[in-house]
């Protein structure tokens, strides 16, 4: 019940969270680059040929992957903080 004092000792640092988030994004670099290429191609296609419905969907998936990387970074940094002591 009184684990708040113990858990404060094991709080992850912001630097560790950003480092782990960046590492996760680095692992997903091929997927993110592929989505970026598809996004650019659809944007060019939309400019010349009309509306592309998939453009918003790809942007949503791209943003979701970035958020997932940030969450995983926080979890990984928290686990490393617990193992540090």
C-alpha positions as CSV (number, residue, x, y, z in Angstrom):
1,X,0.0,0.0,0.0
2,X,2.8,2.4,0.8
3,X,4.9,1.7,-2.3
4,X,4.9,5.4,-3.3
5,X,8.1,6.1,-1.5
6,X,9.8,3.1,-3.0
7,X,8.6,3.8,-6.5
8,X,9.9,7.4,-6.3
9,X,13.4,6.0,-6.0
10,X,12.9,4.1,-9.2
11,X,11.4,6.9,-11.4
12,X,12.8,6.9,-15.0
13,X,14.6,9.9,-16.1
14,X,13.4,12.0,-19.1
15,X,16.7,11.4,-20.9
16,X,16.2,7.6,-20.6
17,X,12.7,7.9,-21.9
18,X,13.8,9.9,-24.9
19,X,16.7,7.6,-25.6
20,X,14.5,4.5,-25.6
21,X,11.8,6.2,-27.7
22,X,14.5,7.1,-30.2
23,X,15.9,3.6,-30.2
24,X,12.4,2.2,-30.9
25,X,11.9,4.7,-33.8
26,X,15.3,3.6,-35.1
27,X,14.1,0.0,-35.1
28,X,11.0,0.9,-37.0
29,X,12.9,3.1,-39.5
30,X,12.2,0.9,-42.6
31,X,8.5,0.8,-41.9
32,X,8.3,4.5,-41.2
33,X,10.4,5.3,-44.4
34,X,8.1,3.1,-46.4
35,X,5.0,4.9,-45.0
36,X,6.6,8.2,-45.8
37,X,7.3,7.2,-49.4
38,X,3.7,6.0,-49.8
39,X,2.5,9.3,-48.3
40,X,4.6,11.4,-50.7
41,X,3.5,9.3,-53.7
42,X,-0.2,9.6,-52.7
43,X,0.2,13.3,-52.2
44,X,1.7,13.8,-55.7
45,X,-1.1,11.6,-57.1
46,X,-3.7,13.6,-55.2
47,X,-2.3,16.8,-56.7
48,X,-2.4,15.6,-60.3
49,X,-5.3,13.1,-60.4
50,X,-7.7,14.1,-57.6
51,X,-8.5,13.1,-54.0
52,X,-6.7,10.2,-52.3
53,X,-8.6,8.7,-49.4
54,X,-5.6,6.6,-48.2
55,X,-3.6,9.7,-47.5
56,X,-5.3,10.4,-44.1
57,X,-5.2,6.7,-43.2
58,X,-1.4,6.5,-43.8
59,X,-0.9,9.7,-41.8
60,X,-2.9,8.2,-39.0
61,X,-0.8,5.0,-39.0
62,X,2.4,7.1,-39.1
63,X,1.3,9.1,-36.0
64,X,0.2,5.9,-34.2
65,X,3.6,4.3,-34.7
66,X,5.3,7.4,-33.2
67,X,2.9,7.3,-30.2
68,X,3.5,3.6,-29.8
69,X,7.3,4.2,-29.8
70,X,7.0,6.9,-27.1
71,X,4.9,4.6,-24.9
72,X,7.4,1.7,-25.4
73,X,10.2,4.1,-24.5
74,X,8.5,5.1,-21.3
75,X,7.9,1.5,-20.4
76,X,11.5,0.4,-21.2
77,X,13.0,3.3,-19.2
78,X,10.8,2.5,-16.3
79,X,11.9,-1.1,-16.3
80,X,15.5,-0.1,-16.5
81,X,15.0,2.3,-13.6
82,X,13.7,-0.6,-11.4
83,X,16.6,-2.8,-12.3
84,X,19.1,0.0,-11.7
85,X,19.0,-0.3,-7.9
